[in-house]
Amino acid sequence: MSVIIPSLHIDGSAVFDGNILFSVKDMAINSSQWTCLLGPSGSGKSTLLRLIAGLDTHVEFNGSLDASDNLQVHNRVAYMAQSDLLLPWLRADENISVGSRLRGEKIDNDQLEIIIQNVGLIDHYKKYPSELSGGQRQRVALARTLMENKPIILLDEPFSALDAKTRLEMQDLVAEHLQEKTILLVTHDPSEATRLCNNIYILNDREIYITKSLPPPFPKNINDEDVFLLQTKLLEEIRSS
């Protein structure tokens, strides 16, 4: 049975301790595309991800957060964070399949093997997290996300702790393997947003609004002049707040 890939629509405001953390009007997170939420650290970007995932946020959201198929959202979400969140006492392959283990489900070993191969971990899947490099650990985190096979993917600055070369490699790898999903990427990096995202929203002065983005295909070549010009514009837009 094919998995339905819904779009998301968000309209409303998040309130903390009586103050508006952010407001958003008609935010569309389209099916089979990458959408980016760009903004400075501490502005509330990760809070929006947690609201979509149905996690505790300590904020009150007044408005609507709906899927295009009118089904529940939070139980169809996979979350990839800045930290790889690997369990140190489990091997890489066990971390990848940890969702099935926690739910008491039978592990699809054939799918597990395919994913390990696809993300380039065939020589490392029996290692523990302490034996892996930062890039390898993020590959395990990506593989764990793929293993969950959810239609909605939330990416919370998953590349920010990596060195520049590994960051670009991971961006390309994730873009390759998360096609045909509904993806929301949170980042404070205009270059990342420009390279990867069909639609770019900015969180500035407690408001989320859409801004300019480049046409597909993605990911873009970092040396492309249009990438450079747009990332410069986005940086100026953030700094103007």
C-alpha positions in Angstrom: 0.0 0.0 0.0 1.4 3.4 -1.0 2.0 6.0 1.7 0.1 9.2 1.4 2.4 12.2 1.3 0.3 15.2 2.6 1.0 18.9 2.5 0.8 20.9 5.7 -0.9 24.2 6.3 -0.2 26.3 9.4 -2.0 29.5 10.5 -1.9 31.0 14.0 0.3 32.1 16.8 2.4 30.5 19.6 2.1 32.2 23.0 4.5 31.7 25.9 3.8 33.3 29.3 1.2 35.6 27.8 3.6 36.9 25.1 3.5 36.0 21.4 6.6 33.8 20.5 5.8 33.9 16.8 2.8 34.2 14.5 2.3 32.7 11.1 -0.3 33.2 8.3 -0.9 30.7 5.5 2.4 28.8 5.8 2.4 26.0 3.2 4.7 23.0 3.6 4.2 21.3 0.3 4.2 17.6 -0.5 7.3 16.2 -2.1 9.2 19.4 -1.6 11.7 21.0 0.8 10.5 24.0 2.8 12.9 26.0 5.0 12.3 28.0 8.1 15.3 30.4 8.3 16.1 32.7 11.3 18.4 33.5 14.1 19.0 31.1 17.0 16.5 31.4 19.8 13.7 32.8 17.7 11.3 29.9 18.0 12.1 27.8 14.9 12.5 24.5 16.8 9.3 25.2 18.7 7.4 25.1 15.5 8.9 21.7 14.7 7.9 20.4 18.1 4.4 21.6 17.6 4.1 19.8 14.3 5.6 16.6 15.9 3.1 16.8 18.8 5.9 17.2 21.4 5.7 19.2 24.6 6.7 22.8 23.9 5.4 24.8 27.0 3.7 27.1 24.6 0.0 27.5 23.6 -0.7 27.4 19.9 -3.8 29.3 18.8 -4.8 28.5 15.3 -4.7 25.5 12.9 -2.0 23.0 11.9 -3.6 20.7 9.4 -2.6 18.1 6.8 -4.1 18.2 3.3 -5.7 14.7 3.7 -7.3 15.8 7.1 -5.5 13.0 9.0 -3.5 13.4 12.1 0.0 14.9 11.6 2.1 14.0 14.6 2.0 10.2 14.2 3.3 10.5 10.6 6.4 12.5 11.5 10.1 11.6 11.6 12.5 14.0 13.4 16.2 14.5 12.7 17.9 16.8 15.1 21.1 18.8 15.3 22.5 16.1 17.8 22.5 12.6 16.4 20.8 11.3 19.6 22.4 7.9 19.2 22.3 5.5 22.1 25.9 4.8 23.1 25.3 1.2 24.2 23.8 0.2 20.8 25.7 -0.5 17.6 25.0 1.6 14.5 22.6 -1.0 13.0 20.7 -1.3 16.4 20.4 2.5 16.6 19.0 2.6 13.0 16.3 0.1 13.9 15.7 1.5 17.4 12.2 2.7 16.6 11.0 -0.8 15.7 12.7 -2.1 18.8 11.0 0.4 21.1 7.6 -0.4 19.6 8.1 -4.1 19.9 7.8 -4.6 16.1 9.6 -7.1 14.0 12.6 -5.5 12.3 12.6 -5.5 8.5 16.2 -6.7 8.1 16.0 -6.5 4.3 15.1 -2.8 4.4 17.7 -2.3 7.1 20.4 -3.7 4.9 19.3 -1.6 1.9 19.4 1.6 4.0 22.8 0.8 5.5 24.1 0.3 2.0 22.5 3.5 0.6 23.9 5.8 3.3 27.4 4.4 3.0 27.6 2.6 6.3 28.3 -0.9 5.1 31.8 -0.9 6.7 30.6 0.7 9.9 27.2 -0.7 10.9 28.6 -3.0 13.6 30.4 -0.1 15.3 29.3 1.7 18.4 28.7 5.5 18.3 32.0 6.2 20.1 33.9 4.5 17.2 32.3 6.7 14.5 33.2 10.1 13.2 30.7 13.0 13.3 29.7 12.5 9.7 29.3 8.8 10.2 27.1 9.4 13.2 24.9 11.7 11.2 24.6 9.0 8.5 23.3 6.7 11.2 20.8 9.4 12.2 19.7 9.7 8.6 19.4 6.0 8.3 17.3 5.9 11.4 15.0 8.5 9.8 14.8 6.5 6.6 14.0 3.3 8.6 10.9 5.0 10.1 9.6 5.6 6.6 7.3 8.5 7.6 5.8 10.9 5.0 6.6 14.1 7.0 10.3 14.8 7.8 11.3 17.5 10.3 15.0 18.5 10.1 16.2 20.6 13.0 19.6 22.0 11.9 21.0 18.5 11.4 24.2 19.6 9.6 25.2 22.6 11.8 27.8 20.7 13.9 29.6 19.3 10.9 32.7 20.7 9.2 32.1 22.4 5.9 33.1 19.5 3.6 31.0 16.9 5.6 28.1 19.4 5.8 27.9 19.6 2.0 28.2 15.8 1.6 25.4 15.2 4.1 23.2 17.9 2.5 23.5 16.1 -0.8 23.0 12.6 0.8 19.9 13.7 2.6 18.5 15.4 -0.4 19.0 12.2 -2.5 17.3 9.9 0.0 14.5 12.1 1.2 12.8 12.7 -2.1 9.0 12.5 -2.3 8.6 13.5 1.3 7.1 16.6 2.9 10.1 18.2 4.5 10.6 21.2 6.8 14.2 22.2 7.4 15.0 24.6 10.3 18.3 26.4 9.9 20.1 29.7 10.5 22.3 29.2 7.4 21.1 31.1 4.3 23.4 29.0 2.1 21.8 25.8 3.3 18.3 27.2 2.7 19.2 28.4 -0.8 20.8 25.1 -1.8 18.1 22.8 -0.7 14.7 24.4 -0.4 11.8 25.0 -2.9 10.2 27.5 -0.5 11.9 29.6 2.2 10.2 31.2 5.1 11.9 33.7 7.5 11.1 34.0 11.2 11.9 37.7 12.0 10.4 40.0 14.7 8.1 37.2 15.8 6.5 36.8 12.4 7.0 34.0 9.9 6.7 35.1 6.3 7.7 33.6 2.9 10.6 35.1 0.9 12.4 34.6 -2.4 13.7 31.1 -3.4 15.3 29.6 -6.4 13.5 27.3 -8.9 14.3 23.6 -9.0 16.2 21.3 -9.4 17.9 20.9 -6.0 20.4 20.7 -4.4 22.1 23.7 -6.0 25.8 24.0 -6.8 27.3 26.1 -4.0 29.4 27.9 -6.7 26.3 29.0 -8.6 26.1 32.8 -8.8 22.3 32.7 -8.1 23.0 30.8 -4.9 25.5 33.4 -3.8 23.3 36.3 -4.6 20.2 34.9 -2.9 22.1 33.8 0.3 23.5 37.3 0.5 20.0 38.7 0.2 18.6 36.3 2.9 21.4 37.2 5.3 20.7 40.9 4.8 17.0 40.2 5.4 17.7 38.4 8.7 20.1 41.1 9.9 17.6 43.9 9.2 15.4 42.7 12.0 
